[in-house]
Amino acid sequence: MAPFLGRVVAALVGVTSTASAVTFTVPSRAHTGNYKYAAVDPAPVGVSFEFFAFPSYFTNVTATTKCLSNWRDLTGVWPPIRIGGTTQDRAQYDAQTSAYVVYTVANPADAPASLTFGSSFMTLAAKYGGSVVVGLNRGKNNIQNTINAAKAAVSGMSNLLAIELGNEPEYYSRNGQPIAAGPWNPAIDAASQNNWAMAVGSALNRRDIIQAGNSNDSPPTWGAAELIATQNTTVKQYVHDYAHHNYPGGTITSLMSHRGISSNLHVFDADVAATLREGKQYIFGETNSVSGGGAAGVSPTFGAALWTMDYVVRATYSNISRTYFHHGTVGNCQYCFWGRYSMGAPYYGAYAATAFMANAASLTALDEGNSNYAAYVSFDSAGAPLRALLYNSDYYGGSGARSSQTFDLGGLTGTSVRAKRLAGDSAVARVDQGGKVTFGGQTFTNGDCNVSGSETFETVAVSGGRATFSLRASEALLVFLK
């Protein structure tokens, strides 16, 4: 990794202080130098929709399709989606119903305690232009109903990537799920997962169809390595990938901390390694800032947007192929990127991360993950540097002068580079409350997610293969290298 070299630079007007520069060098080609590289999926940034709410997102929320197509415009590929969550283990398939979902709730903000869904649910999912993971019920211990639902998915969805068999099984006992009526622990769950994978896979006559794991507790318990150790070759032939869920939580300061993000992701290193040894992908099948729909003081903020950006890029660097950010009950979701009437600040972070990784074949981190300052480089299929992403995770809460950090970037070519800034009034700014957040000077309009405003590029001179960039606290910069 490139060392941090100190250099004093002048303070900027209106800023309390400018720290000594952090220095990085861009590799001339991918897979050179003392760096670790990771492959980049064609669409590494995905969205997870709560099972019962999925139809509403695609029929009642105008912004959904546009928000997803904005990412497609960057990558050329529709982002992957996953349909699942707590309510997948409350849902029973009903081949006779023509409705997407059938349920009743006392309050529209509530999730249903039980529901049914029909083949039209799969028909709606089939209309999506990208890949889809569908989560089905294991908790109710009705394997034939789940097989019937899986058959409907396979026959009706050409875009089906994988099927989950249950969601967060470590909570089955406390949630009163019938499958966990007796003793329940990781070993018993693993045996259950494996038996269901073989039964469903053989009924479908499909290999590489099951998204296995899907737990939320931190590994190693309930993790992929633990599950893989229980599986024989018969089970493994039906596994498409291994997934885990992750909700770091905490305050805005701890959430957006680059050091904290890196530390959080290292928890999954052993599971990722075990999965790669099987020749499978490891993914975050469901994730977001704070569990339970998010926290109002954290999840809708610009700090959460910066976390979203750094988190998904660092996850990709950690060989986590795809990251699905969860979206819960429409109208009762603090961490959602968009809703019926307003945008959420985190969408900007996801968009910036997508822009950084778009059409990249690989990426690397130039930093060790042990400070507040991050630097990444993405590379094209020929190994040439595409873009750099710089991030200052120092916290700025909106009061007092705002500090800045200088990044000194070497290994550059040409006489100048262009850059787009991810900026907000402060880490606590909320788009849905009038706070200002922009990427390259542009915003996404409330209600429809259309891009608004003129795209703004900054031009920075390159001298002797080096350029310096100033980032205020709680800010990021996307630098175009070609």
VEXNULO-780400 format. One record per residue (C-alpha): residue in three letters; z, y, x. Coordinates in steps of 0.02 Angstrom, whole numbers, plus 50000, padded with zeros to 5 digits. Layout:
<sites>
{ALA, {Z, Y, X}}
...
</sites>
This chain:
<sites>
{MET, {50000, 50000, 50000}}
{ALA, {49969, 50177, 50056}}
{PRO, {50123, 50265, 50125}}
{PHE, {50193, 50424, 50048}}
{LEU, {50163, 50564, 50173}}
{GLY, {50255, 50728, 50149}}
{ARG, {50171, 50897, 50159}}
{VAL, {50240, 51062, 50097}}
{VAL, {50129, 51158, 49976}}
{ALA, {50149, 51327, 49895}}
{ALA, {50233, 51346, 49727}}
{LEU, {50126, 51381, 49575}}
{VAL, {50152, 51533, 49465}}
{GLY, {50270, 51496, 49321}}
{VAL, {50334, 51336, 49400}}
{THR, {50509, 51314, 49470}}
{SER, {50457, 51213, 49621}}
{THR, {50318, 51111, 49694}}
{ALA, {50376, 50955, 49785}}
{SER, {50304, 50891, 49947}}
{ALA, {50138, 50806, 49915}}
{VAL, {50122, 50620, 49888}}
{THR, {49972, 50551, 49981}}
{PHE, {49857, 50408, 49935}}
{THR, {49691, 50342, 49999}}
{VAL, {49555, 50274, 49886}}
{PRO, {49483, 50110, 49953}}
{SER, {49297, 50125, 49990}}
{ARG, {49265, 49960, 49901}}
{ALA, {49361, 49844, 49785}}
{HIS, {49455, 49700, 49867}}
{THR, {49472, 49790, 50034}}
{GLY, {49625, 49857, 50122}}
{ASN, {49807, 49812, 50096}}
{TYR, {49801, 49819, 49906}}
{LYS, {49818, 49698, 49763}}
{TYR, {49674, 49700, 49639}}
{ALA, {49666, 49641, 49460}}
{ALA, {49519, 49604, 49347}}
{VAL, {49492, 49721, 49199}}
{ASP, {49451, 49649, 49029}}
{PRO, {49302, 49731, 48941}}
{ALA, {49427, 49802, 48815}}
{PRO, {49605, 49790, 48883}}
{VAL, {49682, 49912, 48757}}
{GLY, {49703, 49833, 48586}}
{VAL, {49795, 49858, 48422}}
{SER, {49908, 49740, 48326}}
{PHE, {49922, 49764, 48137}}
{GLU, {50071, 49699, 48039}}
{PHE, {50006, 49554, 47935}}
{PHE, {50039, 49621, 47760}}
{ALA, {49982, 49799, 47807}}
{PHE, {49817, 49749, 47888}}
{PRO, {49711, 49767, 47729}}
{SER, {49784, 49939, 47695}}
{TYR, {49742, 50002, 47869}}
{PHE, {49559, 49956, 47843}}
{THR, {49541, 50006, 47660}}
{ASN, {49663, 50150, 47634}}
{VAL, {49678, 50236, 47804}}
{THR, {49522, 50335, 47845}}
{ALA, {49567, 50360, 48028}}
{THR, {49575, 50175, 48073}}
{THR, {49392, 50139, 48101}}
{LYS, {49359, 50305, 48188}}
{CYS, {49509, 50289, 48304}}
{LEU, {49450, 50117, 48358}}
{SER, {49268, 50170, 48374}}
{ASN, {49320, 50315, 48488}}
{TRP, {49374, 50183, 48614}}
{ARG, {49214, 50085, 48585}}
{ASP, {49117, 50242, 48628}}
{LEU, {49203, 50241, 48798}}
{THR, {49187, 50056, 48838}}
{GLY, {49038, 49997, 48735}}
{VAL, {49153, 49863, 48661}}
{TRP, {49259, 49870, 48503}}
{PRO, {49442, 49855, 48551}}
{PRO, {49524, 49688, 48512}}
{ILE, {49641, 49678, 48364}}
{ARG, {49778, 49558, 48317}}
{ILE, {49841, 49531, 48139}}
{GLY, {50020, 49467, 48134}}
{GLY, {50203, 49508, 48150}}
{THR, {50360, 49467, 48054}}
{THR, {50269, 49454, 47887}}
{GLN, {50148, 49320, 47949}}
{ASP, {50296, 49200, 47936}}
{ARG, {50326, 49259, 47757}}
{ALA, {50145, 49236, 47704}}
{GLN, {50071, 49085, 47616}}
{TYR, {49885, 49055, 47596}}
{ASP, {49820, 49048, 47417}}
{ALA, {49638, 48995, 47404}}
{GLN, {49635, 49044, 47220}}
{THR, {49677, 49228, 47238}}
{SER, {49539, 49356, 47256}}
{ALA, {49658, 49487, 47324}}
{TYR, {49680, 49525, 47509}}
{VAL, {49869, 49511, 47490}}
{VAL, {49988, 49493, 47343}}
{TYR, {50168, 49553, 47353}}
{THR, {50294, 49668, 47273}}
{VAL, {50416, 49790, 47354}}
{ALA, {50546, 49906, 47282}}
{ASN, {50492, 50046, 47400}}
{PRO, {50319, 50074, 47476}}
{ALA, {50404, 50097, 47645}}
{ASP, {50470, 49918, 47639}}
{ALA, {50392, 49760, 47707}}
{PRO, {50382, 49618, 47580}}
{ALA, {50503, 49472, 47588}}
{SER, {50363, 49355, 47535}}
{LEU, {50176, 49369, 47503}}
{THR, {50017, 49271, 47477}}
{PHE, {49843, 49304, 47542}}
{GLY, {49670, 49236, 47503}}
{SER, {49504, 49206, 47586}}
{SER, {49456, 49388, 47559}}
{PHE, {49588, 49430, 47691}}
{MET, {49481, 49335, 47817}}
{THR, {49321, 49412, 47748}}
{LEU, {49392, 49586, 47781}}
{ALA, {49442, 49536, 47958}}
{ALA, {49268, 49465, 47986}}
{LYS, {49191, 49636, 47955}}
{TYR, {49275, 49708, 48109}}
{GLY, {49158, 49730, 48257}}
{GLY, {49277, 49666, 48390}}
{SER, {49376, 49508, 48423}}
{VAL, {49520, 49464, 48306}}
{VAL, {49677, 49360, 48332}}
{VAL, {49753, 49300, 48168}}
{GLY, {49937, 49256, 48157}}
{LEU, {49983, 49118, 48034}}
{ASN, {50146, 49048, 47966}}
{ARG, {50250, 48917, 48057}}
{GLY, {50420, 48976, 47998}}
{LYS, {50401, 48906, 47822}}
{ASN, {50364, 48734, 47897}}
{ASN, {50215, 48704, 47782}}
{ILE, {50087, 48644, 47906}}
{GLN, {49956, 48596, 47778}}
{ASN, {49955, 48772, 47706}}
{THR, {49935, 48842, 47881}}
{ILE, {49792, 48721, 47918}}
{ASN, {49706, 48776, 47758}}
{ALA, {49724, 48957, 47810}}
{ALA, {49661, 48916, 47985}}
{LYS, {49508, 48830, 47913}}
{ALA, {49471, 48983, 47808}}
{ALA, {49484, 49092, 47964}}
{VAL, {49371, 48981, 48068}}
{SER, {49240, 48963, 47932}}
{GLY, {49242, 49145, 47880}}
{MET, {49264, 49240, 48044}}
{SER, {49132, 49236, 48180}}
{ASN, {49240, 49361, 48277}}
{LEU, {49395, 49250, 48277}}
{LEU, {49466, 49241, 48453}}
{ALA, {49625, 49141, 48425}}
{ILE, {49759, 49090, 48299}}
{GLU, {49945, 49115, 48320}}
{LEU, {50063, 48985, 48249}}
{GLY, {50218, 49086, 48209}}
{ASN, {50290, 49252, 48266}}
{GLU, {50444, 49275, 48376}}
{PRO, {50517, 49101, 48344}}
{GLU, {50680, 49142, 48434}}
{TYR, {50730, 49235, 48275}}
{TYR, {50690, 49094, 48153}}
{SER, {50870, 49035, 48138}}
{ARG, {50944, 49205, 48097}}
{ASN, {50801, 49241, 47977}}
{GLY, {50832, 49080, 47881}}
{GLN, {50662, 49005, 47916}}
{PRO, {50652, 48824, 47854}}
{ILE, {50578, 48758, 48016}}
{ALA, {50741, 48808, 48104}}
{ALA, {50859, 48737, 47973}}
{GLY, {50933, 48620, 48102}}
{PRO, {50967, 48650, 48287}}
{TRP, {50846, 48777, 48361}}
{ASN, {50821, 48824, 48543}}
{PRO, {50675, 48851, 48663}}
{ALA, {50653, 48664, 48694}}
{ILE, {50648, 48622, 48508}}
{ASP, {50531, 48767, 48475}}
{ALA, {50416, 48713, 48617}}
{ALA, {50404, 48538, 48542}}
{SER, {50365, 48617, 48374}}
{GLN, {50234, 48734, 48447}}
{ASN, {50151, 48592, 48540}}
{ASN, {50145, 48477, 48389}}
{TRP, {50075, 48613, 48278}}
{ALA, {49946, 48663, 48409}}
{MET, {49882, 48484, 48416}}
{ALA, {49884, 48463, 48226}}
{VAL, {49796, 48627, 48190}}
{GLY, {49675, 48614, 48336}}
{SER, {49622, 48437, 48289}}
{ALA, {49606, 48484, 48104}}
{LEU, {49490, 48626, 48154}}
{ASN, {49402, 48520, 48285}}
{ARG, {49417, 48671, 48400}}
{ARG, {49482, 48684, 48577}}
{ASP, {49541, 48849, 48654}}
{ILE, {49595, 48914, 48484}}
{ILE, {49785, 48937, 48492}}
{GLN, {49873, 49092, 48556}}
{ALA, {50034, 49011, 48614}}
{GLY, {50208, 49080, 48644}}
{ASN, {50226, 49243, 48546}}
{SER, {50412, 49268, 48582}}
{ASN, {50500, 49433, 48609}}
{ASP, {50656, 49391, 48710}}
{SER, {50637, 49428, 48894}}
{PRO, {50579, 49283, 49003}}
{PRO, {50617, 49161, 49077}}
{THR, {50698, 49097, 48916}}
{TRP, {50569, 49085, 48777}}
{GLY, {50435, 49126, 48905}}
{ALA, {50264, 49054, 48947}}
{ALA, {50319, 48962, 49105}}
{GLU, {50454, 48874, 49006}}
{LEU, {50330, 48827, 48869}}
{ILE, {50193, 48771, 48989}}
{ALA, {50316, 48652, 49075}}
{THR, {50331, 48556, 48910}}
{GLN, {50144, 48539, 48880}}
{ASN, {50029, 48396, 48924}}
{THR, {49840, 48405, 48942}}
{THR, {49814, 48361, 48759}}
{VAL, {49910, 48516, 48704}}
{LYS, {49836, 48629, 48836}}
{GLN, {49658, 48595, 48781}}
{TYR, {49694, 48687, 48618}}
{VAL, {49774, 48840, 48701}}
{HIS, {49665, 48993, 48718}}
{ASP, {49796, 49104, 48800}}
{TYR, {49983, 49134, 48813}}
{ALA, {50060, 49288, 48734}}
{HIS, {50225, 49378, 48738}}
{HIS, {50295, 49530, 48648}}
{ASN, {50380, 49677, 48732}}
{TYR, {50472, 49831, 48669}}
{PRO, {50555, 49920, 48817}}
{GLY, {50654, 50045, 48711}}
{GLY, {50768, 50177, 48786}}
{THR, {50758, 50366, 48792}}
{ILE, {50599, 50466, 48820}}
{THR, {50652, 50492, 49001}}
{SER, {50680, 50308, 49037}}
{LEU, {50529, 50252, 48937}}
{MET, {50401, 50363, 49024}}
{SER, {50474, 50338, 49199}}
{HIS, {50342, 50260, 49310}}
{ARG, {50477, 50171, 49408}}
{GLY, {50549, 50103, 49246}}
{ILE, {50379, 50046, 49182}}
{SER, {50344, 49951, 49342}}
{SER, {50517, 49871, 49339}}
{ASN, {50497, 49819, 49157}}
{LEU, {50331, 49734, 49191}}
{HIS, {50397, 49637, 49341}}
{VAL, {50502, 49537, 49216}}
{PHE, {50341, 49447, 49167}}
{ASP, {50278, 49406, 49342}}
{ALA, {50328, 49222, 49341}}
{ASP, {50256, 49193, 49168}}
{VAL, {50092, 49277, 49216}}
{ALA, {50081, 49171, 49373}}
{ALA, {50115, 49010, 49277}}
{THR, {49980, 49056, 49150}}
{LEU, {49851, 49096, 49283}}
{ARG, {49883, 48929, 49367}}
{GLU, {49828, 48849, 49203}}
{GLY, {49666, 48949, 49206}}
{LYS, {49720, 49044, 49050}}
{GLN, {49746, 49228, 49011}}
{TYR, {49916, 49308, 48985}}
{ILE, {49925, 49448, 48857}}
{PHE, {50047, 49561, 48768}}
{GLY, {50009, 49503, 48591}}
{GLU, {50125, 49634, 48516}}
{THR, {50206, 49782, 48600}}
{ASN, {50256, 49962, 48578}}
{SER, {50389, 50085, 48632}}
{VAL, {50540, 50040, 48525}}
{SER, {50556, 49889, 48410}}
{GLY, {50576, 49898, 48222}}
{GLY, {50438, 50025, 48192}}
{GLY, {50494, 50142, 48329}}
{ALA, {50625, 50279, 48352}}
{ALA, {50592, 50453, 48283}}
{GLY, {50661, 50538, 48438}}
{VAL, {50556, 50435, 48558}}
{SER, {50405, 50344, 48487}}
{PRO, {50298, 50488, 48416}}
{THR, {50318, 50599, 48569}}
{PHE, {50203, 50649, 48710}}
{GLY, {50322, 50558, 48827}}
{ALA, {50279, 50399, 48732}}
{ALA, {50094, 50442, 48753}}
{LEU, {50119, 50449, 48942}}
{TRP, {50214, 50284, 48934}}
{THR, {50071, 50207, 48834}}
{MET, {49945, 50260, 48966}}
{ASP, {50043, 50205, 49119}}
{TYR, {50110, 50048, 49036}}
{VAL, {49942, 49975, 48986}}
{VAL, {49862, 50016, 49154}}
{ARG, {50010, 49942, 49249}}
{ALA, {50005, 49790, 49135}}
{THR, {49822, 49765, 49177}}
{TYR, {49865, 49783, 49362}}
{SER, {49997, 49647, 49332}}
{ASN, {49860, 49528, 49270}}
{ILE, {49906, 49550, 49087}}
{SER, {49730, 49544, 49017}}
{ARG, {49751, 49633, 48850}}
{THR, {49889, 49737, 48773}}
{TYR, {49900, 49748, 48583}}
{PHE, {50001, 49900, 48523}}
{HIS, {50085, 49859, 48359}}
{HIS, {50060, 49960, 48199}}
{GLY, {50180, 49925, 48057}}
{THR, {50205, 49984, 47878}}
{VAL, {50084, 50124, 47834}}
{GLY, {50186, 50282, 47809}}
{ASN, {50342, 50211, 47889}}
{CYS, {50293, 50190, 48070}}
{GLN, {50358, 50302, 48209}}
{TYR, {50258, 50221, 48349}}
{CYS, {50091, 50210, 48259}}
{PHE, {49945, 50295, 48345}}
{TRP, {49879, 50361, 48179}}
{GLY, {49917, 50362, 47994}}
{ARG, {49842, 50422, 47831}}
{TYR, {49876, 50606, 47862}}
{SER, {49917, 50638, 48044}}
{MET, {49884, 50579, 48220}}
{GLY, {50019, 50516, 48337}}
{ALA, {50035, 50580, 48515}}
{PRO, {50031, 50402, 48589}}
{TYR, {49847, 50387, 48538}}
{TYR, {49805, 50513, 48673}}
{GLY, {49885, 50403, 48806}}
{ALA, {49792, 50250, 48745}}
{TYR, {49629, 50349, 48745}}
{ALA, {49658, 50411, 48923}}
{ALA, {49697, 50234, 48983}}
{THR, {49540, 50169, 48898}}
{ALA, {49437, 50307, 48980}}
{PHE, {49508, 50260, 49151}}
{MET, {49469, 50074, 49132}}
{ALA, {49304, 50089, 49036}}
{ASN, {49167, 49980, 49111}}
{ALA, {49277, 49938, 49260}}
{ALA, {49274, 49765, 49337}}
{SER, {49438, 49784, 49432}}
{LEU, {49576, 49906, 49474}}
{THR, {49718, 49930, 49596}}
{ALA, {49877, 50031, 49608}}
{LEU, {49895, 50141, 49761}}
{ASP, {50082, 50162, 49737}}
{GLU, {50223, 50035, 49750}}
{GLY, {50296, 50072, 49579}}
{ASN, {50460, 50134, 49653}}
{SER, {50444, 50321, 49619}}
{ASN, {50399, 50438, 49476}}
{TYR, {50222, 50460, 49540}}
{ALA, {50079, 50340, 49504}}
{ALA, {49902, 50326, 49569}}
{TYR, {49771, 50198, 49517}}
{VAL, {49588, 50170, 49555}}
{SER, {49461, 50076, 49449}}
{PHE, {49302, 49998, 49518}}
{ASP, {49133, 49950, 49446}}
{SER, {49054, 49777, 49455}}
{ALA, {48976, 49818, 49624}}
{GLY, {49147, 49862, 49694}}
{ALA, {49121, 50050, 49702}}
{PRO, {49264, 50166, 49652}}
{LEU, {49242, 50233, 49475}}
{ARG, {49394, 50339, 49435}}
{ALA, {49570, 50378, 49493}}
{LEU, {49717, 50404, 49376}}
{LEU, {49863, 50509, 49435}}
{TYR, {50028, 50521, 49341}}
{ASN, {50181, 50631, 49364}}
{SER, {50321, 50551, 49262}}
{ASP, {50451, 50685, 49301}}
{TYR, {50527, 50733, 49134}}
{TYR, {50500, 50903, 49057}}
{GLY, {50593, 50931, 48894}}
{GLY, {50518, 51099, 48846}}
{SER, {50649, 51222, 48908}}
{GLY, {50656, 51313, 49073}}
{ALA, {50523, 51317, 49207}}
{ARG, {50414, 51165, 49230}}
{SER, {50405, 51084, 49401}}
{SER, {50245, 51014, 49474}}
{GLN, {50194, 50882, 49600}}
{THR, {50046, 50886, 49719}}
{PHE, {49943, 50729, 49745}}
{ASP, {49840, 50719, 49905}}
{LEU, {49697, 50596, 49881}}
{GLY, {49594, 50535, 50028}}
{GLY, {49445, 50419, 50046}}
{LEU, {49336, 50531, 49938}}
{THR, {49150, 50566, 49957}}
{GLY, {49046, 50718, 49915}}
{THR, {49101, 50899, 49910}}
{SER, {49194, 50900, 49745}}
{VAL, {49260, 50791, 49604}}
{ARG, {49285, 50822, 49419}}
{ALA, {49442, 50783, 49321}}
{LYS, {49512, 50781, 49144}}
{ARG, {49694, 50821, 49112}}
{LEU, {49810, 50734, 48989}}
{ALA, {49930, 50875, 48944}}
{GLY, {50063, 50917, 48817}}
{ASP, {50183, 51060, 48780}}
{SER, {50323, 50947, 48841}}
{ALA, {50375, 50765, 48842}}
{VAL, {50455, 50790, 48670}}
{ALA, {50300, 50866, 48589}}
{ARG, {50246, 50782, 48428}}
{VAL, {50069, 50803, 48363}}
{ASP, {50127, 50766, 48186}}
{GLN, {50249, 50913, 48198}}
{GLY, {50127, 51039, 48270}}
{GLY, {50154, 51003, 48455}}
{LYS, {50003, 51028, 48567}}
{VAL, {49931, 50876, 48657}}
{THR, {49757, 50873, 48734}}
{PHE, {49647, 50764, 48841}}
{GLY, {49513, 50859, 48934}}
{GLY, {49549, 51005, 48819}}
{GLN, {49508, 50904, 48663}}
{THR, {49611, 50843, 48516}}
{PHE, {49592, 50713, 48379}}
{THR, {49597, 50783, 48204}}
{ASN, {49729, 50731, 48080}}
{GLY, {49671, 50615, 47944}}
{ASP, {49505, 50559, 48019}}
{CYS, {49528, 50546, 48209}}
{ASN, {49370, 50645, 48248}}
{VAL, {49360, 50724, 48421}}
{SER, {49384, 50912, 48410}}
{GLY, {49354, 51050, 48536}}
{SER, {49249, 51068, 48692}}
{GLU, {49270, 50941, 48830}}
{THR, {49346, 51025, 48982}}
{PHE, {49325, 50964, 49160}}
{GLU, {49416, 51034, 49310}}
{THR, {49320, 51040, 49474}}
{VAL, {49418, 51010, 49634}}
{ALA, {49346, 51037, 49808}}
{VAL, {49338, 50891, 49931}}
{SER, {49357, 50932, 50115}}
{GLY, {49356, 50802, 50252}}
{GLY, {49361, 50665, 50120}}
{ARG, {49520, 50734, 50042}}
{ALA, {49568, 50834, 49889}}
{THR, {49733, 50897, 49819}}
{PHE, {49781, 50895, 49636}}
{SER, {49929, 50980, 49554}}
{LEU, {50011, 50893, 49406}}
{ARG, {50151, 50972, 49308}}
{ALA, {50301, 50867, 49257}}
{SER, {50253, 50750, 49114}}
{GLU, {50066, 50757, 49144}}
{ALA, {49921, 50647, 49201}}
{LEU, {49748, 50675, 49274}}
{LEU, {49592, 50567, 49265}}
{VAL, {49481, 50597, 49417}}
{PHE, {49299, 50545, 49414}}
{LEU, {49242, 50473, 49581}}
{LYS, {49057, 50448, 49539}}
</sites>
